[in-house]
Amino acid sequence: MHGSIEPGKTIQVKFKADKEGVYPYYCTEFCSALHLEMQGYLLVKPKGYKEVKVAAAKAEYTKVDYDKQVKKIADTQAVIDSVVGYITSVNYKDFPDVVALVEDATDQLNRMKEAKAKHEDAAKKQDWQQATLWG
């Protein structure tokens, strides 16, 4: 199963879940140093399962959370710049797989301008919830 999700978007993927259990899923498109954090778990419940309603906890972000997120973004970007700087300084074009990875990473990074504008706009409004989430 495969689905491509743009930053800040959601998608639906349909499939037949014929075996109950907990299944890990992960991102296969490298886009940043935080790539390994892009994962989750899918819970497949048995047929006839009766859900028990439980109130979901909602995260409430503050300016402190936003400032931490902005620092993490800057630190991550520094790592990305260093890696891309090294890769492009050597004969990476001799390796088609590396060229494809660099092109994909560059494409993903170019999409971050919109998210950055959104988190900065939310921060100007002191909407730390949206600022942190877009950050």
Number of C-alpha atoms within 10 A of each C-alpha: 6 7 10 12 12 10 12 9 7 8 8 7 8 7 7 5 11 10 10 11 12 11 10 9 12 12 16 13 14 15 19 17 15 11 13 12 10 13 11 10 11 10 11 13 15 12 9 6 7 8 7 6 6 6 6 6 6 6 7 10 15 15 15 11 16 22 16 14 17 18 13 14 17 12 13 15 15 13 14 17 12 11 13 14 11 11 15 12 9 9 8 14 13 9 9 10 11 13 15 12 14 19 12 15 17 14 12 17 14 10 12 15 10 13 16 16 14 17 22 19 15 19 20 11 11 13 17 22 19 19 28 23 16 22 24
